[in-house]
Amino acid sequence: MQAAEGLSKQVGKRQASTVLGVPRGRLYRRETRQSPRGPSPRSLSLKEKETVRQELNSERFQDSAPREVYATLLDEGRYLCSWRSMYRILDERQEVRERRNQLRHPSYSKPELLATAPNQLWSWDITKLLGPSKWTYYYLYVILDVFSRYVVGWMIAERESATLAEELISQTCLRQGAQRGQLTIHADRGSAMTSKPVALLLADLGVTKTHSRPHVSNDNPYSEAQFKTMKYRPDYPSRFGSQQDARAWANTFLDWYNHEHRHTGLALLTPADVHFLRAQSVLQKRQAVLEAAFARTPERFVKGAPAPMQVPQAVWINPPKPAKDPRNENENSHCKSAVPVSFGAEFILPEPRLQKVETV
């Protein structure tokens, strides 16, 4: 091909293609590809491009798309270039992006909360209970102690209200004897939870308030899990006939939950056992039973003398991620630590049965 090109310069492309048997069109195409192209006469000059760019980035049009700028200038009797050329000019400076001033949502930090004893960290939430007819609901407010899972306060109402929430929190703190600076109350971002009356009440009581990130249910796992346990009970009704029916059923369920339910996250103890510091005595009794069973039939315990499960010493909402260590890869828990509780002297508070706040 190079010989054909050299010969074509001497005798012309027609004779060179005839002598060497090379298609004449091939010589023309090769010459066209190799010759540098000059700027098209239709192209904008550098000065015109800079004028268009300045217009697009002006304060007037800095939040407008090139098509809108194009149409606006046409309506004013001005034509700089096509809107496609405007895009190309912006692309040359890597300025093709979202030009409007976008709303920037605030960043929410992940709550990392720790409880090592009862009445240090509470979680509260509201769930709907279906009423007797369509679009009728009753609202169940529940305050849960995160460390013990004990329901420290609850109420049934016909609406979700910041005033009712304020009353429930105030009475629950009074009954539990919460001191200033002792307690943190965690909730999601519902209207009642983030209301000003509740925020002012907690400030007056010296209670720290925290909130979940928007649309992140795992930031409030204990309240969500407690509601699931309630709604998956075999006797949970599909609908409640009245507010009194809902209150009676909730009273029965929450009394069972606090005093009879063996919680898997509490070494199969009841929330009341942990909340009122009876866990050590219950675990000692279980240990005695297991030792007696081992003494009677040791051959049945292939792993040696059995021991009862231990209560977690620390309970987390979103525990901080530890540094990666291959020895601890399997020691992960979303909400709880596997470190057992080390109880000191037995201290049993007077234990009331379940308490609630009646609504008007």
Order of alpha helices (4+ residues) and beta strands (2+ residues): alpha-alpha-alpha-alpha-alpha-alpha-beta-beta-beta-beta-alpha-beta-alpha-beta-alpha-alpha-alpha-alpha-beta
